[in-house]
Amino acid sequence: MTETIIHGEAQDRFDGIRNLMAANVDSGADTGLSFTATIEGETVVDLWGGWADAEKTRPWERDTIANVYSTTKTMTALTALLVADRGDLDFDKPVAHYWPEFAQAGKEKITVAHLMSHASGLSGWEEPLQGKDLYDWDKATSLLAAQAPWWEPGTLPGYHAITQGYLVGEVVRRVTGKSLGTVFREEIAEPLDADFHIGLPVEHDHRVADLIPPETGVGEGDFSNDIQRKTFTNPVIDPLVTRTREWRGAEIPAAGGTGNARSVAEIHALLANGGVAKGKRILSEEGCRKALEPQIEGNDLVLMDLPIKYGMGFGLPGEMIPLPNPNTIFWGGYGGSLIVIDMDARATFSYVMNKMNNGLTGDTRSFSLLVAMWGAMAAG
């Protein structure tokens, strides 16, 4: 018998999700969480519960939001897909076509697709950085423009944990004349009335759940290679920093986004439904399916040599994450947040929480919810 009350609505066939979420809070696996699923553009599950802080003084409410770390990358990818879909950005062109300074240090042939698929060789910064430097867009991007790749671009994947947002974001800025967070807000979040922010205005601070750090941080312990070490320790990412105004307000498009499962699932319903969400067409069908195009596959140099397959800005099903339907894309954030976009089922599933696990791309909490969803969908 569970004690936690999970709030919100779910279609009857998916009501088992509510029990799983309550059990996770009761067991201590979760503190506060939200889970949302859409099918054919309809929100069929929208649930939340638990607590927004470790002390359990603030209930997780309907409008509670949280930093989702690398789930933010999917919003950055979606923004780039939108700019490309209208013909202003060609993923096959060299980055230097849009950002001339990027051609330094042998990077003339790196393409925008290499940035989108973690294959540019720029998974971190060579010059020592402090955490506050992540709030300085010009410094973060100019250092990357001047830097030589750490491996031959296009030959191997190496997760660009923080740098991808600055790299793709600067290309978008050069093309549109606006920051990536601004383009995302004006052309995706606001038209869909979606509560997701890349650069959170101060008036929303009171709604933000506190991230509860994992027992072992991503920048601690042994590293399998020097590239991994430099990627995760320069600078070290401290989850407690997400509670500061400086982090929340900055545009950090690979890790600094703030939202909840509802906003993540309902925004990505665009990709699941051929570019239409909430009755509004924002991308073309072809523009959506661009995300499915395989870009690079191999043992990731940064993610502990995990076998991985990257599409255009998203992970693709493979050995690391087998998924029921082939035309599925996904990504997750440090600590556990996750979005899965199943284009065959025209469905999205998102999990956002505040108690962090050690994983970088999802964990058993979200996967148990996904298995329950797919099982209920198959049962009809």
N, C-alpha and C positions, 0 to 999 in steps of 0.2 A: 504494500500500500504506500503510494507516494504522498508526501506532504506538500510539496511545492505546487502551487497553482500556476499553470501556463495559460496566459491570456491570449486572446485573439480568436481567429476563425480558421477552420479547416473543413473542407468537404468531408462527408462522413467516411468515405473510403480511405482517407488519409489521417483519420483521427488517432491512429497509433503513433504518429509523430509526436503528438502532445505528450503521450505517456513516456516515450523515450527521452524527450527533453526534460520532463519532470524528474525522471530517474537520474539523469546526469547531474542535475542540480543537487538532488538529495544525496547522491554518492560523493559529492565534492569534485566530480570531474569538471563540472561547469560551475561558475558563480552566477553570471548573467549571460543571456544569449537571446538571439533571434534567429528564426528560420523562415524563409519564404520560398514558395515554389509557384511558377506560372506554367500553364499549358495552353497552347493556342492563344496566347496573349491574355488569358484570364488568370487572375491570382487565385489559386486553389488552396494554398496554405499561407497563412500569415500569423505567425505565433511568436510570442516573446515571454520572458519570465526571469525570475531570479533577482539578482542584485547588481547595481551599477558600481559598487565599490567593495573592496575586500572586507571592510568592517560590517557590511550588510546594513548600512543605515539608509541607503537610497535604493528604492525598488527600480528594477529595469522596467521602464514605461514604454508605451507604444512609440513615443518619439525619441527614445534614447538612441544615441549614435555613439560610435566608437572608432578609434583609429584601426584601420584594417591592414596596415602595412602593405605587402605586395599585391593584395587584391586590387590596390590602386592601379597597378600596371595594366589591368584590363580596361580601365577607364581611359588611360593614356593611349593604349592601342586602339580603342574604339574611336577616340578623337582623331588619331592619325588616319584610320580607315575612312572616316567621314571626309577629311580633307582630301584624301586620295580619290574618293568616290566622285567628288565633284570636279576632278581633273586638275587640281592644283598641286598635287604631289604624286611623283612617280617613284614607287619603292625600288625600282631597278636602277635608278640614277645614282651617281655618286653623291654622298652627303655633301661634298664640297661644291656641288652644283648649286645648292641652296645656302650653304654655310662655307664661304671660300676659305676662311681661316682654318678650317678643319683639315685642309690638304697638307698640313705640316707633318713632319716625321714619318713620311712614307704611308700616309693614309689616303692618298689620292683616289684609290680604287674601292675604298670601303663604301658600300651602298646603304641606302636607307633600310633595305631589307635586312642587312647584317645587324643594324641597330635593333630592329624589331624582333630579331630571333636570337639575341644574345651571342652573336657570332663575330663581333667587331674586334675582339681582343682588348676591349676597354672595360673590363669588369670592375675596375676600381681606379683610384688615383695613385700615381707614383709619388707625388709630393705630399709630405705629411699634412694632414688636415685636422682641425678641431671640429667638434660637433657644430659649433656656431657657423662654420663655413658653409654648411648645407643651406643656410638661410641667405647666402650671397650668390645669387644666380650667376652673375657675371664671372665671379671667381671660379665657381664650380665648372662652368662651361668652357671658359678660356683655358683652364688647366687641361681639360680633356682635349681641346682642340690642338694644344701644343704637344701632347704626349704621344709617344710611340706605342703601338699595340704590344700586348704581352704575349701574343701568339699570332700566327698567320691568320688574318681575317678570313672567315668563310670555311675554315678547315675543321674546326671543332666548336661545340657549344661550351660556353662558360658563363654562368648566370650573372648578369649585370645587376646585382642586387639593388644598388642605389643609383648607379650611373645611368641606367637605361632611361629613367625619367628625364634627366637633364639632356641626354643626347637626343632623344625623340622630341622632347619639349622644345629644344632650341631649333630643330628643323621646323617644327610647327610654327614657332615664333617668327622665323625668317620668312616663311611662306605667307603667313596671315597678318603679320604685324602685331599680333596679340599673344599674350602668354597662353600656354596650354590650358591652364586652369580657367582662364577667361573664355577661350573657345569652347571648352567642355561645358562651362556654366551656361553660356548664352545659346549654344546650339544643341545641347543634349539635355542637361539637367533641368533647366528652366522650362523648355517646351514640354517636358514630360512631368513637370512638377515633382521632381525626384530630389530627395533629401540626401544628396551626396555632394561632398565638397572637396576640391583640391585647392586648399587655402581657405580655412574656415573663418568666417567673420566672427568677431568677438561676441556678438549677441547670442551665439549658439553655445557658448562654453558651458553654460549650466546644464546642458543636456548630454554632455559627453561622459560616457562611462570611463572609469579608471582602468587602464590596462594593468593586470596583475602579472608581473614578470615570471618567466619559467625558472625552475631551480637552477638550470645551467644556461647561461646566455650564449647567443650565437657567436660571439667573439671570444669565448673562453674555450680552453681545452686544446687538444692537439689538432693540427691541420695536416691534410694529406699532401699538400704541396704549397709552394710559396705564393702562387697566384691566389689560392683559396685564403691563405693567411692575410695577404694584402687587401683582398676584397672585403673581408669581414672585420678587419681591425683598424682600418684607416678611413674614417674614424670608427670607433666602436659604437654600436647602436645600443643605447640604454633605453629600455621601454618606459622608464619613469619620465624621460624627456617628453613623451607624448602628452603628459599632463600640463605642459607649459604653453603659454600663449605664443611664444616664439615658434615652437614646432607647429602648433595647430594653424597658425596664420600663414606660415610659409608655404610656397608651392614646392612640394617635394613629390613629383609625379610618379615616382616608383614606390613610394612607401608612406606618404603623408596624408592619404585620403581618409576622410571621415564620413561614415554613413552607417546604415544598418542593413539587415538582410533584405528588407523590403525594397530599399532604393537600389541595391545591387542587382537583385533579381529582376525588378521591373525595368531598369535601364537596359539590361542585357536581353530582355525579351525582344528588343530590336533585332539582335542577331539571330535569335531563334525563330523569328517570324518574318524573315526576308526584308527587314528594314523598317517594319511598321510596329509601333507600340502606342497604346492608348489612342488608337485611331489616327495617328500621325505618321506619315512616311518621312523618315529622316535619312535613310540610306536606301540604295537599290539592292535588289536580291544579289546581283553580281558583286556589289561592294561588300556585302556581308560574307559571302562565300570565299572572299579573298583571305579571310582569316584561317580557312581550312588548308591553304596551300602549304605543303611541307617545305620547310626551309633548310633545316639541318637536323641531323640525328647522330647520337653518339653518347659516350660517357661524359657527363658534364664535368668540366675541370674544376668548377667551384662547388657544385652540389655533391661532394663526396663521391665523385665518379658514378653517380646514378645514371643508368641508361635513360635517355630522354629524347623526345622528338618535339621540336618546336615548329609551329606554324607561324603565321604573320601576327606576332604579338601574344600568342596563347600557346599553352601546351596542347599536344595532340595525344590521343590514346596510344598506348604502347606498353612496353614491358613494365615500366614503373607504375602506370595507372591504367589497367585494362578497364574499358567501359563498354556497356552493352551495345551502343550504337556507334558506327564508324564516324559519322559526321558530327563529332562532339569536340568541343574545345573547353579548356578549363584553366584556372590558375588559383593559387591560394596565397595567403599572407603568413608571415612569421607569426607563430603562436597558434594558428589554427583556422583563420577565416578562409572561406572558399566560395568560388562561383563555378558552376558547371553549366554549360550551354549545349543542350542536345538539339541539334538542328533537325535530326530525323523525327524526334518526338515533338518538336517545336516547344521545348520545355526549358526552363531555367530553374536552378536550385541554388540557394545561397544560405550560408551559415556565417553569422558574425557573433563574436563572443568577447568577453574581457579577460577570462582566465587563460593565460597563454601556456601552451605546451612547447616542447623544444623544436617541433617540426617547422619546416619552411614552406611546405606545400600541402597542408591539410593533415588530418590525423583521424584516429578511429572514431572520434565523436561525430564529425561530419559524415564520414563514410557510412556509419550505421544509419544515419538519417537518409542518406542517398539510397542505400540498399532497400530500406523500408519504402521509400517513394517508388522506386522502380518496380518493386514487388507488387505494390498496390496498383500501379498503373497496368502491369501485365495481367493482374487478376480481373481488371475491368471494373 
